[in-house]
Structure formats: structure tokens, C-alpha cells
Amino acid sequence: MEATKRARIMIVEDDDDARYALRVRLRASGYDPVTAPNALYAMRLAQRESVDLVVLDLGLPDVDGIGLLRELHGEPSLANVPVVVVTARDAATAAVAAHEAGAFAFLQKPVETQVLKETISRALFFRRVGALRGGVLPPAERPAPLGAGQ
């Protein structure tokens, strides 16, 4: 019997405790998490290893998370990788900026495990649908981002 591939999720979070907690939660949920403490490491990791989804904090020490989001989607091999923003930033301004930069969803910290799992599952589903349709979903067909505080 062939083993089911676990989705590889890159967690980009500068806070050691938060990064560890996310890794544990995602592993327990059946995913294969890899971690990056900053934007530079995240770009190198994403270019070197195949990732299916990125969970991204916006407050990074080297590059703002919105800048990293734009860089990730600017790489042809990463253009289809959905990004779920999980941040403590103010939802009113950060959610709009994240969505405009291409984020699939915006979740405000602290986020419940079930909400995170459902958001990731939804993002991975839309990625598969996009791949079946020949690539990235056009902006008009992308699902609306989940609101802040969910």
C-alpha cells in the first residue's frame, strides 16, 4: 500500500515559542512542518525544498512579512503556494495589505487550532483545484480571505 503524502508546511515565525507551538500543532494535525525564524532563511528553504503551504507571521526581524509574501509569489516555483498569515497585527490594516500581496487567508493571534486546520485544509484544496486548472487561480476566482480574529 502506498503511503499518503503529508502536506509540507513552512512556518515563518521569529518567536521561538510560537514557532515551536505551531510546529507541534501542525505535526499533530498530520502535516509535515518545517520552520524558518526569518525571511532570508524562509526564502532559502522554500527554494531548496518543496513546500505546499506557508504559515507566515508579518513581524519578522529582517524583512516585513508582506515583503516576504511578495517575494515568495514572485518566484515561479512558489507562485502557486498558498500563504496563510497568522499575526498579532491590527486586522483592519494588515488584512488588506496581506490580501493585496496575495495571502490566501489572514488569521489574528491567538488562533485556535481548529480554525488554523480548517484554513490550511481549504488553502490546500484551492491549490489542488488551481493546479488542475493549469496554475494560479486568477484574482477574481480566488476565495475571499477569512476575516481577522477567526
C-alpha positions in Angstrom: 0.0 0.0 0.0 1.3 3.5 -0.9 1.8 5.9 1.9 -0.2 9.1 1.8 2.0 12.2 1.3 1.7 14.6 4.2 1.5 18.2 3.1 4.7 20.1 3.9 4.0 23.4 5.6 6.7 26.0 6.2 6.2 28.1 9.3 7.8 31.5 9.2 7.8 32.9 12.7 10.6 34.7 14.6 9.3 34.0 18.1 10.9 30.6 19.2 8.0 29.6 21.5 5.3 30.5 18.9 7.3 28.7 16.1 7.6 25.6 18.3 4.0 25.6 19.3 2.8 25.9 15.6 5.2 23.1 14.6 3.8 20.8 17.3 0.2 21.7 16.5 0.7 21.1 12.7 2.6 17.8 13.2 -0.2 16.6 15.5 -2.7 17.5 12.8 -1.0 15.3 10.2 1.2 17.8 8.4 5.0 17.8 7.8 6.1 21.2 9.2 9.4 22.9 8.5 10.4 26.1 10.2 12.2 29.4 9.5 12.9 32.1 12.0 13.2 34.9 9.5 12.6 35.9 5.8 16.0 35.2 4.5 16.0 31.6 5.9 12.5 31.1 4.6 13.3 32.1 1.0 16.3 29.8 1.0 14.3 27.0 2.5 11.4 27.5 0.0 13.8 27.5 -2.9 15.6 24.4 -1.7 12.7 22.3 -0.6 9.2 21.7 -1.9 6.5 23.3 0.3 2.8 23.0 -0.1 1.8 26.0 2.1 3.3 28.8 4.2 2.1 29.9 7.6 3.6 33.4 7.9 3.9 35.9 10.7 4.2 39.5 9.5 6.5 40.8 12.2 9.9 39.4 11.1 13.2 40.8 12.2 14.8 41.1 8.7 12.1 41.7 6.2 8.4 42.6 6.8 6.2 39.7 6.2 4.3 41.4 3.4 7.6 41.9 1.6 8.4 38.2 2.0 4.9 37.3 0.8 5.6 39.3 -2.4 9.0 37.6 -2.8 7.5 34.1 -2.4 4.9 34.7 -5.0 7.4 36.4 -7.3 9.3 33.1 -7.6 7.9 31.0 -10.4 8.3 27.7 -8.4 6.4 29.3 -5.5 3.7 31.2 -7.2 1.1 28.5 -6.5 2.0 28.1 -2.8 -0.8 29.5 -0.6 0.2 31.7 2.3 -1.8 31.8 5.5 -0.9 34.9 7.5 -1.1 34.4 11.3 -0.2 37.6 13.1 -0.8 39.8 16.1 -1.0 42.9 13.9 -4.1 45.1 13.7 -6.6 43.3 11.5 -8.0 46.4 9.8 -4.8 47.4 8.0 -2.8 44.2 7.9 -5.5 42.0 6.5 -6.0 44.3 3.5 -2.2 44.6 2.9 -1.8 40.8 3.2 -4.7 40.1 0.8 -3.4 42.6 -1.7 0.0 40.9 -1.6 -1.6 37.5 -2.3 -2.3 35.9 1.0 -4.9 33.2 1.0 -6.1 34.0 4.5 -5.5 36.3 7.4 -5.8 35.0 11.0 -5.2 37.1 14.1 -3.2 35.6 17.0 -4.0 33.8 19.1 -5.6 31.4 16.6 -7.5 28.3 17.6 -6.1 25.0 16.3 -9.3 24.0 14.6 -9.6 27.3 12.8 -5.9 27.0 11.6 -6.5 23.4 10.5 -9.7 24.3 8.5 -7.9 27.3 6.9 -5.0 25.2 5.8 -7.2 22.4 4.5 -9.2 25.0 2.5 -6.0 26.6 1.1 -4.6 23.2 0.1 -7.9 22.3 -1.6 -7.9 25.5 -3.7 -4.2 24.9 -4.6 -5.1 21.5 -5.9 -8.0 23.0 -7.9 -5.7 25.7 -9.3 -3.1 23.1 -10.3 -5.8 21.0 -12.1 -6.9 24.2 -13.9 -3.3 24.9 -15.1 -1.9 27.2 -12.4 -2.7 30.0 -10.1 -6.3 31.0 -9.8 -7.0 34.4 -11.2 -7.7 37.1 -8.6 -11.4 37.2 -9.4 -11.7 33.4 -8.7 -9.7 33.3 -5.5 -11.7 32.7 -2.4 -12.3 35.7 -0.2 -9.8 35.8 2.7 -11.0 34.7 6.1 -11.6 37.7 8.3 -9.5 38.8 11.2 -10.0 37.2 14.6 -11.3 33.9 13.3 
